[in-house]
Amino acid sequence: MTIGQVNVQDWDSEYDVIVVGSGAGAMAGAFSAASRGFKTLVVEKTPFLGGTSSYSGASCWLPATQVQERAGVADSLDAARAYLQSLLGEAEADRREAFLASAPELVKALEHDPAIEFRWTAFPDYFAGPGRMDAGRSMMPLDLPRSEIGNLAALVRPNIESDRKGESHPDGPLTAGQALIGRLLLGFMNTGNGSVRTETEMTGLIVEEGRAVGISVETADGAHTLKAAAGVLLGAGGFESNTRMRAENGTPGSADWSMAPRGSNTGTAIRSAQEIGAAVELMDEGWWCPGVLQPSGDGAFTLGFRGGLMVSGDGRRFANESLPYDRMGRQMAFAAEDRIPSWFVFDSRFGGGLPAIMRPDITSPREHLAAGTWVQAQTLEELAERTGLPAEALSETVQRFNGFAETGVDEDFHRGEDPYDLFFTDPSHGPNPALVALDQPPYFAARMVLSDLGTKGGLRTDPDARVLAEDGEPIPGLYAVGNTSASFSGRFYPGPGIPIGTAMVFAYRAVQSMAAR
């Protein structure tokens, strides 16, 4: 057996399944494996478990499950199939059908463990079309009391605000992404078949007669080799933090603007699989979002605009600002030279704060204004001067938008005509709650960049998450899920929680494949 050209005589440790990474997909796979009796190891290179999943709202797009049934939500696999087909056509039909078939099974298997429980949450699907659910088909984990998870809470990555400030979890239960990772971790450890190694970085895959049989790792005390008798599951995120890989693949945005935890998601798992012949695809793709530029140079994921408007360098609007964040991000990337950065313009009716949700939200308006990432002015002409925008165009844009706010009809981009557009708005405001006039000076403008929730291109996989070689044949023993794999949703983001939902489903299917050997 070899790591590259280095012979391996003895293993330092042996397991049935090794899971590389610790986001929602990886942890669902680890739980599934350990629940089947596999001796399972989770390897995480950072000090905490959860990756970008721990920062998330933890929506999981999983159609027609017992969670929807409990909530009285009428959903079906046929409706979900029609919706996905309306977006994707017949592309990836095999993986689509595998996902649909296994989503209800996964949820049933997860909730069989008392540590794991979900609730349905209203959040509209992102596109109009047959099978679309205006109230959504996503679910979230229940909050996790500290009394239930105990000392294991220290392993879970804190929320993004705390983590970016170098702080630990705030007091109280684990919520959202921390609750999802915490519940999966608790279930995993309760099986008695699971163990975790943090600050352990995979450095390569070990192959014997064409089969992946283990991994090499680097820790504080040196290099080690770990055997995986049944399989290696790669769930280590994408390559959004790797500036070189982004440049090589023409991936828009910047590592500085990504939401990935610092030191994570550098593409090592993808590179390691490529070194043994794995194929990749969609490497220029990501899960995009507008980001408010921070004084540090980071981006803050921004969604749920309930006022204001966005303009490109010419002072003109270029899209419906209330679009789902990936769709708005794609509008920015479409004409990157003019739209990155863009400016989000709003007035003082929101008290000087941005009329949107930002993650992380750790920088005050005063700090933004001092750093120049936001500007403030008493008039639109002055605002244009301070931002470098054409004054006449900006004034005309705001005047036209204010007219739309009065009539309730956005004649340019139809803002407020889709259920998603109205989801974050104040329903008592005006004839169209998504259109709020800018007429209360002082005016503000926030510099906007193209952020991402991760890259979505990676290893090519089959319906059982088996990694495929360049010739299309599976590499025995090797599986990939989440952003380490190329998403079957291609260049679409169908609904809230698709990244997490699909990662967990395919991790579940990967373990089924391992068990069938």
Secondary structure, DSSP 8 states (H G I E B T S, - for coil): -EETTEE--S-SEEEEEEEE--SHHHHHHHHHHHHTT--EEEE-SSSSB-GGGGGS---EE--S-HHHHHHT----HHHHHHHHHHHHTTTTHHHHHHHHHHHHHHHHHHHTSTT--EEEE----SS-STT--TT--EEEE--B-HHHHGGGGGGB---HHHHHTT----SS-B-HHHHHHHHHHHHHHHTSSEEEE-S-EEEEEEEETTEEEEEEEEETTEEEEEEEEEEEEE----STT-HHHHHHHT--S-GGGB-S-TT---SHHHHHHHHTTB-EE-TT-EEEEEEEE-TTS-EEEEE---S-EEE-TTS-B-S-TTS-HHHHHHHHHHTHHHHSSEEEEEEGGGTTS-SSEEES--S-HHHHHHHTSEEEESSHHHHHHHHT--HHHHHHHHHHHHHHHHHT--TTT-TTSSHHHHTTS-TTSSSSTT-----SSSEEEEEEEEEEEEE--EE-B-TT-EEEBTTS-EEEEEEE-GGGB--TTTT---STTHHHHHHHHHHHHHHHHHHT-
